[in-house]
Amino acid sequence: MTRTILFDSPFLLGFEHTRDLIERAAKAAAESYPPYNVEQAENGVRITLAVAGFSPEQLHVTVEGGQLVVAGKRDSADGRSEAERAFLHRGIAARGFVRTFVLAEGMEVTAATLEHGLLHIDLARPEPERLIKRIPIRSAG
């Protein structure tokens, strides 16, 4: 039974959002560039992407509709186009990328740091406020 069939069941009403989250996560998992790590941090999560050769100006970190989007656009270092350059060996990827991560509700990006070719993105999940709601009791008589 595939996910689509499972969430299209007439007995699961109102789960369209959950189906969309699963589909977005599956699409994001299929991406392979750039490589990344996800670590448990003290108060949240740290995502580290290997972005060697990118400057801070070439990287963009945004949160859009419950997704963390990390994009990189690579410009030529010397201003020459790819057609004007003659590589004897090309082993370094010089392409742009867009990598997305689906965020749980309440997750916040607290910092993004580029260090030694690694982009560190720190996320936190603030503790929800404990709300106690007192319900008045009415007398029926």
C-alpha positions in Angstrom: 0.0 0.0 0.0 1.5 3.3 -1.1 1.3 6.6 0.9 -1.0 8.1 -1.7 -3.5 5.2 -1.4 -3.3 5.3 2.4 -4.1 9.1 2.6 -6.8 8.9 -0.1 -8.9 6.6 2.1 -12.4 7.9 2.8 -11.9 7.2 6.5 -9.0 9.7 6.8 -10.7 13.0 6.4 -8.7 16.3 6.7 -5.2 14.7 6.4 -4.4 16.5 3.1 -1.8 18.6 5.0 -0.1 15.5 6.3 0.0 13.9 2.9 1.5 17.1 1.4 4.2 17.1 4.2 5.1 13.5 3.4 5.4 14.2 -0.3 7.5 17.3 0.3 9.8 15.3 2.6 10.1 12.5 0.0 11.0 15.0 -2.7 13.6 16.7 -0.4 15.2 13.3 0.4 15.7 12.5 -3.3 18.0 15.6 -3.6 21.7 14.7 -3.2 23.6 18.0 -3.6 25.0 19.5 -1.5 25.7 16.8 1.1 24.5 17.7 4.6 24.4 16.5 8.2 21.6 16.9 10.8 22.7 16.9 14.4 20.8 17.0 17.7 22.0 20.2 19.5 21.4 21.2 23.1 18.2 23.1 22.5 17.3 22.1 18.9 18.9 20.9 15.7 21.9 21.9 13.6 22.0 21.4 9.9 25.4 21.5 8.3 25.7 21.7 4.5 29.0 21.3 2.6 29.1 24.4 0.4 32.8 24.8 -0.5 33.4 27.6 -2.9 30.3 29.6 -2.1 30.5 33.0 -0.5 27.9 34.3 1.9 26.6 36.5 -0.8 25.9 33.5 -3.0 23.9 31.7 -0.3 20.3 32.4 0.7 18.6 30.9 3.7 14.8 31.5 4.0 11.8 30.0 5.7 8.8 29.7 3.4 5.5 28.1 4.3 6.9 25.7 6.9 10.0 24.8 4.8 13.6 25.8 5.3 15.0 26.7 1.9 18.7 26.9 1.4 19.8 28.1 -2.1 23.2 28.7 -3.6 23.9 30.4 -6.9 27.5 30.0 -8.1 29.2 32.8 -10.1 32.5 32.4 -11.9 35.4 33.5 -9.7 37.0 35.4 -12.5 33.9 36.6 -14.4 34.5 34.2 -17.3 31.6 32.1 -18.6 31.7 28.3 -18.6 32.2 28.4 -22.4 35.3 30.5 -22.1 37.0 28.2 -19.6 39.0 25.1 -20.6 39.2 22.5 -17.9 41.7 19.7 -18.1 39.9 18.0 -15.2 36.7 19.1 -13.6 36.0 17.4 -10.2 34.5 20.3 -8.3 30.8 20.8 -8.7 30.1 24.4 -9.9 26.4 24.3 -10.0 23.8 26.1 -8.0 21.4 24.3 -5.7 18.1 24.5 -3.8 17.8 22.2 -0.8 14.6 22.2 1.3 13.8 20.8 4.8 10.3 20.5 6.1 10.0 22.1 9.5 7.7 21.1 12.3 5.4 23.7 13.6 7.1 26.0 16.1 10.7 25.4 14.7 12.7 28.6 14.4 15.9 29.3 12.6 18.2 31.0 15.1 21.4 31.4 13.2 23.3 30.7 9.9 27.1 30.6 9.9 29.5 30.0 7.0 32.8 28.5 8.3 35.5 26.7 6.3 33.1 25.8 3.5 30.4 24.5 5.8 27.1 26.3 6.3 25.7 25.7 9.8 22.0 26.5 10.3 20.8 26.3 13.9 17.2 25.7 14.6 15.4 25.8 18.0 12.0 24.6 19.2 10.9 26.9 21.9 9.1 25.3 24.8 5.4 26.0 24.3 3.7 28.1 27.0 1.7 26.0 29.5 -1.8 27.4 29.3 -4.2 26.5 32.0 -7.8 27.5 31.2 -10.3 27.6 34.0 -13.7 26.6 32.9 -16.5 28.2 35.0 -19.1 25.8 36.3 -22.7 26.9 36.0 -25.5 25.8 38.3 -28.4 24.1 36.5 -31.0 25.0 39.2 
